[in-house]
């Protein structure tokens, strides 16, 4: 099973700042099979990025994904108030597909 | 509008059986894989398995195989997750989610999510 480790656990930032969230895999993950989701309290996750770097429909361009192999990054450039939430990475290659444990982006 | 609508809150006792549902609408139900995801309070999501409703091809996570059963009834555009004998450790929110693209591959991100079904197992 591929274990995804996200860091940091919590990121405290102010609106307008840039957030860089890390997702490290225990083994190689094809870039085609790496996604990022946002989750707010009481809501289902929302797909932000798939294929490591492709934004899903309707996702603002301040969200960007990068990386390959075992190291992937979600960058949020210029945090808006609605961006403070929980973020998960997800690999959908080998079964079982797995998720990271999440990074919380909170208001400083 | 494309959406998945899940069945409501469940409170059950250990050892009881349960079947929760996920009804798709606004798209061709048989053309997209649907998965189930468990999320315990304060934890990250866990991928349980997926099903292709057109032919019921199903893949399970080893962590869940043998404890849950994923099925689909394409005549009523509905997927199901069921347990024959619940445990307290099954207490969680369960989401169904549709994959992003209408392709034959089972490897895709989850794009459309249901609202979740909270299952509580307590004696």
Interface residues (C-beta under 8 A of the other chain):
Chain A: X1 X32 X33 X35 X37 X44 X45 X46 X47 X50 X51 X56 X88 X90 X92 X93 X95 X96 X97 X98 X99 X100 X101 X102
Chain B: X37 X43 X44 X45 X46 X47 X59 X60 X61 X62 X63 X95 X97 X100 X107 X108 X109 X110 X111 X113 X114 X115 X116
